[in-house]
Amino acid sequence: LTSNIFVCSLAVPDWAIYTIIACVILLIIICCVCICVKCCKNKKQKQNLKKDGKINLPGLFTKSDKILKNVFQLTVGIKKASNLKAMDIGGTSDPYVKVYICPDKSKTYETKVFRRTLNPVFNERFTFSISKSSLLKSTAVMKVFDFNRFGKHDIIGEIRVQLSNVDWNHVIEEWQDLVEPAKFEDEELGDICFSLRYVPTAGKLTVIILEARNLKSMDVGGYSDPYVKVQLALDKRKWKKRKTSIKKKTVNPYYNESFTFDVSFEQIQRVHLVISVWDHDKVTKNDAMGKIFLGCDASGNQLRHWADMLSNPRRPVAQWHSLLTAAQVNSTLRLKKKIPLLDKFPV
């Protein structure tokens, strides 16, 4: 009797059960709707973040920004180009794009080279850190070049965007026409041609300094007394160095001088090759005229030359390079002090 009374006291009317079930179903529906709305909102936000502002040339360029603690992360996206000028025999070009911010120019990016086309599709993005105070004084520069392994790379055209004129509430995505490059902005430091050859089995790296041209005149009379330093760095520590002979009173020296270094196969991936041109002076300190570096973490033409050397063992690979300022290279490479004597031959 006691058990029956207890059971009866727990009995619930049918209408109450139906009401509870309806409430549970309603709650489930509301939760599902909320989840769907949230997912759609997140997806839309992600799509907006992925949009590249494009500053288009006959090639498309993209630019977006994000600010954090007075420092902008400025993203410049190179989409594509169309109807470029034919620079090579056969009516084609080998275009690539160089991107940097003026007046700083401490960081320069280059896209991949596209062979034999006037309508390349790049789809590459590059990020620059820039302070809020510098932002209003800076210009985004995008230059299109025609790649030439054995000669100077010809500029096809450029576009410039004054960052002070940019509406940072919106991402820029547009086409722009190429214009003639600004002649006043870049100081030409000249070009240098050298050959690289690596033999993995013997662990030998051979650098042949061939010639330089259009070097900056450092002396009275419009000449210089240039020589070339060839330096190896291992794990970003100064390691080995050699130098060419001095060529008197010329800005177009011819050397054809060879230097061979012992670099094992294990070390070659950790090595940087630094090539610098100097003006010799008997009285005062020698002046740096230009500099570049090659290695696995180089960029642009320097990286391509290094990669060609590694992919063609035992075969000399020659190429021209445009010299950069020593400050540009030093800020990127950041070499440490010389390797101690006991660490000169690490595995």
C-alpha positions in Angstrom: 0.0 0.0 0.0 2.8 2.4 0.9 4.5 1.6 -2.5 1.4 2.3 -4.5 0.8 5.7 -2.8 4.4 6.7 -3.5 4.0 5.9 -7.2 0.8 7.8 -7.5 2.3 10.8 -5.9 4.9 11.0 -8.7 2.3 10.7 -11.5 2.3 13.6 -14.0 -0.6 14.6 -16.2 -0.3 14.0 -19.9 -0.6 17.7 -20.8 2.4 18.5 -18.6 4.5 15.9 -20.3 3.6 17.3 -23.7 4.5 20.8 -22.5 7.9 19.7 -21.3 8.7 17.9 -24.5 7.6 21.0 -26.6 9.8 23.2 -24.5 12.8 20.9 -25.0 12.3 20.8 -28.7 11.9 24.6 -28.8 15.2 25.0 -26.9 17.0 22.7 -29.3 15.7 24.7 -32.3 16.8 28.0 -30.7 20.3 26.6 -30.0 20.6 25.3 -33.6 19.6 28.7 -35.0 22.1 30.5 -32.8 24.9 28.1 -33.8 24.1 28.6 -37.5 24.0 32.4 -37.2 27.3 32.4 -35.3 29.0 30.2 -37.9 27.7 32.3 -40.8 29.0 35.4 -39.1 32.4 33.9 -38.5 32.6 32.7 -42.1 31.8 36.2 -43.4 34.4 37.7 -41.2 37.0 35.3 -42.4 36.1 36.0 -46.0 36.5 39.7 -45.4 39.9 39.2 -43.8 41.0 37.1 -46.8 40.1 39.8 -49.2 43.1 41.5 -50.6 43.1 45.2 -51.4 44.3 45.4 -54.9 46.4 48.1 -56.3 46.2 46.9 -59.8 48.7 47.5 -62.5 48.2 45.9 -65.8 48.9 43.6 -62.9 46.6 43.4 -59.9 48.0 44.3 -56.5 46.5 43.9 -53.1 46.8 45.8 -49.9 45.2 45.5 -46.5 46.0 46.7 -43.0 45.7 45.8 -39.4 46.8 48.1 -36.5 48.2 46.9 -33.1 49.8 49.2 -30.6 50.5 51.9 -33.1 52.2 49.5 -35.5 50.5 48.7 -38.8 50.9 45.2 -40.4 50.5 46.4 -44.0 49.8 43.5 -46.5 50.5 44.1 -50.2 49.1 41.4 -52.4 50.2 41.0 -56.0 47.4 39.4 -57.9 48.1 39.5 -61.6 49.1 41.6 -64.6 47.8 41.9 -68.1 49.0 43.4 -71.4 52.5 43.9 -70.2 55.1 45.4 -72.6 57.0 42.8 -74.6 60.7 43.1 -73.7 62.2 40.0 -75.3 62.6 38.7 -78.9 59.5 36.8 -79.7 57.1 39.3 -78.3 57.1 38.1 -74.6 58.6 39.0 -71.3 59.8 37.2 -68.1 58.0 39.4 -65.6 58.3 39.6 -61.8 57.3 42.3 -59.3 59.5 44.0 -56.7 57.6 45.5 -53.7 58.9 47.9 -51.0 57.9 50.9 -48.9 59.5 54.3 -49.4 61.4 56.0 -47.9 62.5 53.2 -45.6 63.2 50.4 -48.2 64.8 48.2 -45.5 62.6 45.4 -46.6 62.2 44.5 -50.3 60.1 41.5 -51.6 60.1 40.0 -55.0 57.5 37.7 -56.6 58.4 34.6 -58.6 59.5 35.0 -62.2 56.9 34.0 -64.9 58.5 32.9 -68.1 57.4 34.0 -71.6 54.1 35.7 -70.7 52.5 39.2 -70.8 49.7 38.1 -68.5 51.2 36.6 -65.4 49.1 35.5 -62.4 51.2 36.0 -59.2 48.8 35.6 -56.3 51.5 36.4 -53.7 51.2 38.5 -50.5 53.9 40.4 -48.6 53.6 42.0 -45.1 55.4 45.1 -43.8 55.5 46.4 -40.3 55.2 50.2 -40.2 54.7 52.6 -37.4 51.6 54.8 -37.3 53.8 57.9 -37.4 55.6 56.7 -40.5 52.5 55.6 -42.2 51.4 59.1 -43.4 54.8 59.8 -44.9 55.3 56.5 -46.7 54.6 55.2 -50.2 54.0 51.7 -51.4 56.0 51.0 -54.5 55.4 48.1 -56.9 57.8 47.8 -59.9 57.5 45.2 -62.7 60.7 44.0 -64.2 61.7 41.7 -67.1 64.1 39.1 -65.8 67.4 38.6 -67.7 69.9 36.1 -66.4 72.9 37.6 -68.3 72.0 41.2 -68.4 70.4 44.0 -66.4 66.8 43.4 -65.6 64.7 45.9 -67.6 61.9 47.8 -65.8 58.6 47.5 -67.5 56.8 50.1 -65.3 55.7 50.8 -61.7 52.8 52.1 -59.6 53.0 54.1 -56.4 50.4 54.5 -53.7 50.6 57.3 -51.2 49.6 55.7 -47.9 48.4 59.0 -46.5 45.6 59.0 -49.2 44.4 55.5 -48.3 41.0 55.1 -46.5 42.0 52.5 -43.8 38.3 51.7 -43.2 38.2 49.8 -46.4 40.4 47.2 -48.2 41.7 48.4 -51.5 41.1 46.2 -54.5 41.6 47.8 -57.9 43.5 47.8 -61.2 46.0 50.6 -62.0 48.0 51.3 -65.1 51.7 51.1 -65.1 53.6 54.4 -65.4 57.2 55.3 -66.2 59.5 54.7 -63.1 60.6 57.7 -61.0 64.1 58.5 -62.1 65.0 60.5 -59.0 64.1 57.9 -56.3 66.6 55.1 -56.6 70.3 55.7 -56.6 71.9 53.2 -58.9 74.8 51.4 -57.3 75.7 49.3 -60.3 75.7 45.6 -61.1 78.0 42.7 -60.5 78.3 39.4 -62.4 79.7 36.3 -60.8 79.6 32.5 -61.2 78.9 29.9 -58.6 79.8 26.2 -58.7 79.3 23.6 -56.0 80.6 20.1 -55.9 78.8 18.2 -53.1 81.1 15.1 -53.2 84.2 17.1 -52.8 82.7 19.8 -50.6 84.0 22.6 -52.8 82.3 26.0 -53.4 83.8 28.0 -56.2 83.0 31.7 -56.7 84.3 33.4 -59.8 84.0 37.2 -59.8 83.7 38.1 -63.4 83.0 41.8 -63.8 81.0 44.8 -62.6 79.5 47.7 -64.4 78.1 51.2 -63.8 79.6 51.4 -60.3 79.2 54.6 -58.3 82.1 57.0 -58.8 83.8 57.7 -55.5 86.9 59.7 -56.5 87.5 63.0 -58.2 87.4 62.7 -61.9 84.3 60.3 -61.9 86.2 57.1 -61.3 86.7 54.6 -58.5 89.4 52.0 -57.5 87.1 49.0 -56.9 87.8 45.6 -55.5 85.4 42.8 -54.4 85.2 41.1 -51.1 83.9 37.5 -51.0 82.8 36.4 -47.6 81.2 33.2 -46.2 79.1 33.2 -43.1 78.2 29.9 -41.3 75.1 30.0 -39.1 75.2 33.8 -39.6 78.7 34.0 -38.1 81.5 35.4 -40.2 83.6 32.5 -41.3 85.9 32.9 -44.3 86.8 35.7 -46.7 88.9 36.5 -49.8 89.2 39.6 -52.0 90.0 40.4 -55.6 92.7 42.6 -56.9 92.2 46.4 -57.1 91.2 47.9 -60.5 92.4 51.5 -60.8 90.3 54.4 -62.2 87.3 52.5 -63.5 83.6 52.0 -62.8 83.4 49.0 -65.1 86.1 46.6 -63.7 86.8 43.2 -65.2 88.2 40.6 -62.8 87.7 37.0 -63.8 89.2 35.9 -60.5 88.3 32.6 -58.9 88.0 31.6 -55.2 87.4 28.1 -53.8 86.1 27.4 -50.3 85.8 24.1 -48.4 82.1 23.8 -47.6 80.7 20.3 -46.8 77.3 19.2 -47.9 76.1 19.4 -44.3 77.2 23.1 -44.1 76.0 24.4 -47.5 72.4 24.8 -46.3 73.6 26.9 -43.4 76.0 29.1 -45.4 75.5 32.7 -46.6 77.7 34.1 -49.4 78.2 37.9 -49.0 79.6 39.8 -52.1 80.6 43.4 -51.5 82.3 46.0 -53.7 84.7 48.6 -52.1 86.6 51.6 -53.3 90.2 51.4 -52.3 91.8 54.5 -50.8 95.5 54.7 -49.6 94.9 57.6 -47.2 91.4 57.2 -45.8 89.2 54.3 -44.9 87.9 52.2 -47.9 84.4 53.0 -48.8 81.6 50.4 -49.4 80.0 50.8 -52.8 77.4 48.1 -52.7 76.6 44.7 -51.4 74.4 41.6 -51.8 74.1 38.2 -50.1 73.0 34.8 -51.3 71.8 31.7 -49.3 68.8 29.6 -48.6 67.0 32.4 -46.9 67.8 35.1 -49.4 65.1 36.4 -51.7 64.5 37.3 -55.3 67.3 36.9 -57.8 69.8 36.0 -55.1 67.8 33.1 -54.0 67.2 32.0 -57.6 70.9 32.0 -58.3 71.7 30.0 -55.1 68.9 27.5 -55.9 70.2 27.1 -59.5 73.7 26.4 -58.2 72.4 23.7 -55.8 70.2 22.1 -58.4 73.0 22.0 -61.0 76.0 20.5 -59.1 79.4 20.7 -60.7 78.1 23.2 -63.2 79.1 26.9 -63.1 76.0 29.2 -63.0 76.7 32.8 -63.8 74.3 35.7 -63.2 74.1 39.5 -62.9 72.9 41.1 -59.7 72.1 44.7 -58.8 74.0 46.0 -55.8 72.2 47.1 -52.7 73.4 49.4 -50.0 75.4 47.9 -47.1 72.8 49.1 -44.7 70.0 47.2 -46.5 72.0 43.9 -46.5 73.3 44.3 -42.9 69.8 44.9 -41.5 68.5 41.8 -43.3 71.4 39.4 -42.7 72.5 40.5 -39.2 75.8 38.7 -39.1 77.3 37.8 -35.7 80.9 37.9 -34.7 83.5 35.7 -36.3 83.4 31.9 -35.6 85.9 31.0 -32.8 88.8 28.9 -33.9 87.6 25.7 -32.3 84.2 26.0 -34.1 85.6 26.6 -37.6 84.8 23.0 -38.8 81.4 22.0 -37.4 79.6 19.1 -38.9 
